[in-house]
Amino acid sequence: MKLCVHPSELAPGLMLGHEVQLGARLVIGGGVVIHSGSVVGDGCELQDGAVLGKRPRLGRHSTAKRVDLEPVIIDAEAVVCTGAVVYAGARICERAIVGDQSQVRERSRVGRDTVVGRGTSVENDVLIGSDVRVQSNCFLAPRTVIEDEVFLGPGVVTTNDNSMGRHEEGAELRGPTLRRACRVGAGALLVPGIEIGAEAFVAAGAVVTADVAPRAVVMGVPAREVRKVPDEDLAERWQ
């Protein structure tokens, strides 16, 4: 049996791989697993049971890239909370927080000062900007793009495959693009490939099947524009 990690005396129950780079002033909880090659910056907090650098186990029909992965990088002062899993090839930027029992898959990036809520799944190849707020139990489909200052309410679901797996080999699967400072309410569903414009507002429970214009307020199933976001409600007013 080949062991990928070995016990370490640096923290209770810590399992450490080979050639791991650990910064200064770390806070490491019990039962943390850090796989080989992982890079952890200064001042990070790794809470109980966090796993860094996990390798994906892809199913036979998975369309995710089957390539060698770079080490996971956790930048300075980031926090990986209890039971969270951050895969090899992912990057968690400065002061970002990955919530309890969340996962961040390979080649995804969580931007500076962004918070990913409890139980959220950030799938492979997702790009999340800075100062984003992702609430609990969201699903961010592969190749979703989220720009700076976006807000996602709890239970938001994004998708990237209209055919539900019955597509030609090599077909491009693309998640939604959420432009700067847009807001998406609890339980909203976004279909593949659409764009939510900057400062747009998607009401809770909406099913968004088409692009949403900048500053548009949409609601319903399917979502329809009902008005514009007023000047006093723009992000710059609340900074």
Protein Blocks (a to p, Z undefined) as FASTA:
>chain_A
ZZfbdcdfkbghiacdehiacdehiacdehiacdehiacdehiacdehiaehiacdddfk
lcbdcdddddddddehiacdehiacdehiacdehiacdehiacdehiacdehiacdehia
cdehiacdehiacdehiacdehiacdehiacdehiacdfbfngopacehiacddddddeh
iacdehiacdehiacdehiacdehiacfbdcdehiacedjddddfbdcdfklgmklmZZ
